[in-house]
Amino acid sequence: MAYADPVLNDILQICQIVISVLAYIFNFALIAIVHRHARKEIGKYRILITFFALSDIYYNTVHFLVYPVPENYGNAFFMRGHGLFPDFLGVGLYMGAYGHEFPILIFHFVYRLYAVKNPENLRFFPIFIVVLVLATAASNALWFSIFHWFFHPDEESLRLLSSVFNGSIALPMLHASETASMHSQALYWVWQLAVRSHFEGNIKTGATFEGPRWRNLFGTVLMFASMIFTYVIIVYCCIRINNFLKRAFYAIFRCRFAERRDHSSASRS
């Protein structure tokens, strides 16, 4: 059980099973549709859709096995698996599965940009797929490494968060001191005042800022950088596609207008 409320645990476990089953059904149905009924209509794009669906099946499987529950209190973040694979390594595997989706999104939009603007470059599609697979594996390894190294519990974080894990502070989640090291932990900065006072919202009362914890901050920056990079590429591709389609529409409109004008002039003559 992850939460202190047993009813909430039951509801979330049912939701977890239902969502997992639906994810399998929809993804396998999507693969069947693109390969049986839409091969000519979407061409090679079906390979990208299949890769996306398979990656989502992998993510769904890891999420079900690990069942990660993130927690954030003040300047502290920690997460542990509460499923069949609850140890510290499970969280890293889950975050790797979460992070490998970003290159897939990027390559989907890059493919659309080339398909619309430079379709002649699609002859390099086999190379495109190889790069996609390598980028996906690299992103998986990056996110796994962030949580395995930069969010690894250490003596300082375990000491400062001891009041959380030993049950001294009432929280929605159940914790125990013996499971503290199984959590991915990020304590972003340290206050001289006891961490319990921080969680109770009294950090400004006699608290002294000692300094940041650079290892955790650097890991967080890496995560945000990869996400921001993904969204920047997606927005860039959308803008380029939109501008190209607008120019193409205006060019077609001018051609049709010129054809009708010439036709009208020929009819009058």
C-alpha positions in Angstrom: 0.0 0.0 0.0 1.3 3.4 -0.9 -1.3 5.8 0.6 -2.4 6.1 4.2 -6.0 6.0 3.1 -6.9 2.3 2.3 -9.9 3.4 0.2 -7.7 5.6 -1.9 -5.3 2.7 -2.4 -8.1 0.4 -3.6 -9.4 3.0 -6.0 -6.0 3.8 -7.5 -5.1 0.1 -7.9 -8.3 -0.4 -9.8 -7.5 2.6 -12.0 -4.0 1.3 -12.5 -5.3 -2.0 -13.9 -8.0 -0.4 -16.0 -5.7 2.2 -17.6 -3.0 -0.5 -18.3 -5.5 -2.8 -20.0 -6.9 0.1 -22.1 -3.4 1.1 -23.1 -2.6 -2.4 -24.4 -5.9 -2.5 -26.2 -5.6 0.9 -27.9 -1.9 0.5 -28.8 -2.3 -3.0 -30.3 -5.4 -1.8 -32.2 -3.5 1.1 -33.6 -0.7 -1.1 -34.8 -3.3 -3.4 -36.5 -5.0 -0.5 -38.1 -1.9 1.1 -39.6 -0.6 -2.2 -41.0 -3.8 -3.8 -42.3 -6.0 -0.9 -43.4 -3.9 2.2 -44.0 -0.6 1.1 -45.5 -1.0 3.0 -48.8 -2.6 6.1 -47.2 0.2 6.9 -44.7 3.1 5.1 -46.3 6.3 4.9 -44.3 4.8 7.0 -41.5 3.1 3.7 -40.3 6.6 2.6 -39.1 6.9 5.7 -36.9 3.3 5.1 -35.5 4.2 1.5 -34.8 7.4 2.5 -33.0 5.5 5.0 -30.9 2.8 2.4 -30.0 5.5 -0.2 -29.0 7.3 2.4 -26.9 4.0 3.3 -25.2 3.4 -0.4 -24.5 6.9 -0.7 -23.0 6.2 2.4 -20.8 2.9 1.1 -19.7 4.4 -2.2 -18.7 7.2 -0.6 -16.7 4.8 1.7 -15.0 2.5 -1.2 -14.0 5.4 -3.2 -12.6 7.0 -0.3 -10.7 3.9 1.8 -9.9 5.9 4.9 -9.0 4.5 7.5 -6.7 6.3 10.9 -6.7 6.1 13.2 -3.7 7.1 16.8 -3.4 7.3 18.7 -0.1 8.9 22.1 0.0 12.5 21.8 -1.3 12.4 17.9 -1.3 11.4 15.5 -4.0 11.4 11.7 -3.7 9.8 8.8 -5.4 9.5 5.1 -4.8 8.0 2.2 -6.6 5.0 0.6 -4.9 4.3 -2.2 -7.4 5.9 -5.6 -8.1 9.3 -4.0 -8.6 9.5 -1.4 -5.8 13.3 -1.1 -5.2 15.5 1.9 -6.1 16.5 0.4 -9.5 12.8 0.2 -10.5 12.4 3.9 -10.3 15.4 4.4 -12.6 13.9 1.9 -15.1 10.6 3.8 -15.0 12.2 7.2 -15.5 14.2 5.7 -18.4 10.9 4.5 -20.0 9.4 8.0 -19.4 12.3 9.8 -20.9 12.6 7.8 -24.1 9.3 9.2 -25.4 10.8 12.6 -26.1 13.0 11.7 -29.1 10.1 9.8 -30.5 7.9 13.0 -30.4 10.7 15.0 -32.0 11.2 12.5 -34.9 7.5 12.4 -35.5 7.4 16.2 -36.2 10.7 16.2 -38.1 9.3 13.5 -40.4 6.1 15.6 -41.0 8.2 18.6 -41.8 10.3 16.7 -44.4 7.2 15.0 -45.8 5.5 18.3 -46.4 8.5 20.5 -47.3 11.2 18.3 -48.6 9.7 14.9 -49.6 12.7 14.0 -51.7 14.7 13.6 -48.4 12.5 10.7 -47.4 14.7 8.4 -49.4 17.0 8.5 -46.4 14.2 7.0 -44.2 16.2 3.9 -43.2 18.9 6.2 -41.8 16.2 8.2 -40.1 14.9 5.1 -38.3 18.3 4.0 -37.2 19.0 7.5 -35.7 15.6 7.4 -34.0 16.3 4.1 -32.3 19.7 5.3 -31.2 18.3 8.6 -29.9 15.5 6.8 -28.0 18.1 4.5 -26.3 20.3 7.4 -25.4 17.4 9.3 -23.9 16.4 6.3 -21.9 19.9 5.9 -20.6 20.0 9.7 -19.8 16.9 9.7 -17.7 17.8 6.4 -16.0 21.2 7.9 -15.1 19.7 11.1 -13.7 17.6 9.2 -11.2 20.2 6.5 -10.5 23.1 8.9 -9.9 21.9 12.4 -9.4 18.8 11.4 -7.3 20.5 8.6 -5.4 20.0 8.9 -1.6 23.0 9.9 0.4 23.8 10.3 4.1 22.8 14.0 4.1 19.5 13.5 2.4 18.6 10.5 4.6 19.5 12.4 7.7 17.6 15.5 6.8 14.6 13.6 5.6 14.6 11.1 8.6 11.5 12.8 10.1 9.6 12.1 6.9 10.5 8.4 6.7 10.2 7.5 10.4 6.6 8.8 10.5 7.2 11.8 12.7 5.4 14.0 10.1 1.8 13.0 9.0 1.8 12.7 5.2 -0.7 11.2 2.7 1.9 8.5 2.0 3.0 5.7 4.3 6.7 5.6 5.0 9.2 3.6 7.1 12.8 4.2 8.0 13.9 0.8 6.5 12.5 1.8 3.0 14.1 5.3 3.0 17.1 4.2 0.8 14.7 2.7 -1.8 13.5 6.2 -2.7 15.0 8.4 -5.4 15.6 11.6 -3.5 16.3 15.2 -4.4 16.9 17.7 -1.6 17.6 20.9 -3.6 19.0 23.1 -0.8 19.7 22.8 2.9 18.4 24.9 5.8 20.1 25.0 9.2 16.7 24.7 10.9 15.4 21.1 11.3 13.8 19.8 8.1 10.6 19.2 10.0 10.1 22.9 10.5 10.6 23.3 6.8 7.8 20.8 6.0 5.5 22.5 8.5 6.0 25.8 6.6 8.2 27.5 9.3 11.4 27.8 7.3 11.5 31.6 7.7 11.4 31.4 11.5 15.1 31.3 12.5 16.1 29.3 9.4 19.5 29.9 7.8 20.2 29.0 4.2 23.3 26.8 4.1 23.6 26.3 0.4 22.3 24.3 -2.6 22.8 20.7 -3.3 24.4 20.8 -6.7 24.1 17.2 -7.6 20.3 17.2 -7.3 20.0 20.6 -9.0 22.1 19.5 -11.9 20.0 16.4 -12.4 16.8 18.5 -12.4 18.4 20.9 -15.0 19.2 18.0 -17.3 15.6 16.8 -17.1 14.2 20.2 -17.8 16.7 20.8 -20.6 15.7 17.6 -22.4 12.0 18.5 -22.1 12.4 22.1 -23.2 14.6 21.0 -26.2 11.8 18.6 -27.2 9.1 21.3 -27.1 11.3 23.8 -28.9 11.8 21.4 -31.8 8.1 20.5 -31.9 7.1 24.2 -32.0 9.7 25.0 -34.6 8.5 22.1 -36.9 4.9 23.2 -36.5 5.7 26.8 -37.4 7.7 25.7 -40.5 4.9 23.3 -41.6 2.2 26.0 -41.1 4.2 28.6 -43.0 4.8 26.2 -45.9 1.2 25.2 -46.1 0.1 28.8 -46.1 2.4 29.7 -49.0 1.2 26.6 -50.9 -2.4 27.5 -50.3 -1.9 31.1 -51.5 0.0 29.9 -54.6 -2.8 27.5 -55.5 -5.3 30.2 -54.9 -3.5 32.7 -57.2 -3.2 30.0 -59.9 -6.9 29.2 -59.7 -7.7 32.9 -59.8 -5.5 33.4 -62.8 -7.1 30.5 -64.6 -10.6 31.8 -64.0 -9.6 35.3 -65.1 -8.0 34.0 -68.3 -11.0 31.8 -69.0 -13.4 34.7 -68.5 -11.3 36.9 -70.9 -11.3 34.1 -73.5 -15.1 33.7 -73.3 -15.7 37.5 -73.8 -13.4 37.6 -76.8 
